[in-house]
Amino acid sequence: MIVIAGTIRIDTAKESEAVVAAAEMMKETHEEAGCLAYVFSRDLTEPGAFRIFEEWESQEALDLHFAAPHMATFQKAMGGFGIKEMAVKKYQVSSVEPLG
């Protein structure tokens, strides 16, 4: 399994536009084969900060996601959000178990 997690900080004046674009991206991505989870969340204490969390069955599924038409549309939209920082990492997970 592959996990993608991180933070994207944008111009606070563009938050409403970013929410609309992220919601559409989430909807489209949830329909992709190999997508186990795909979530954008606003940070509740930091205006303009969004958290991203993704789970993918494989690198192949992730590669197909990056090549999807809705990814190109979203990336183009992101160019207008005044990105201040993007800190996103990929984790390769070898085991998963419940907490507690």
Secondary structure as the mmCIF struct_conf table of DSSP 4:
data_model
#
loop_
_struct_conf.conf_type_id
_struct_conf.id
_struct_conf.beg_label_comp_id
_struct_conf.beg_label_asym_id
_struct_conf.beg_label_seq_id
_struct_conf.end_label_comp_id
_struct_conf.end_label_asym_id
_struct_conf.end_label_seq_id
STRN STRN1 ILE A 2 ARG A 9
HELX_RH_3T_P HELX_RH_3T_P1 THR A 12 LYS A 14
HELX_RH_AL_P HELX_RH_AL_P1 GLU A 15 HIS A 30
TURN_TY1_P TURN_TY1_P1 GLU A 31 GLU A 31
BEND BEND1 GLU A 32 GLU A 32
TURN_TY1_P TURN_TY1_P2 ALA A 33 GLY A 34
STRN STRN2 CYS A 35 ARG A 42
BEND BEND2 LEU A 44 GLU A 46
TURN_TY1_P TURN_TY1_P3 PRO A 47 GLY A 48
STRN STRN3 ALA A 49 TRP A 56
BEND BEND3 GLU A 57 GLU A 57
HELX_RH_AL_P HELX_RH_AL_P2 GLN A 59 PHE A 66
TURN_TY1_P TURN_TY1_P4 ALA A 67 ALA A 67
BEND BEND4 ALA A 68 ALA A 68
HELX_RH_AL_P HELX_RH_AL_P3 PRO A 69 MET A 78
TURN_TY1_P TURN_TY1_P5 GLY A 79 GLY A 80
BEND BEND5 PHE A 81 PHE A 81
STRN STRN4 GLU A 85 GLN A 92
BEND BEND6 SER A 94 SER A 94
#
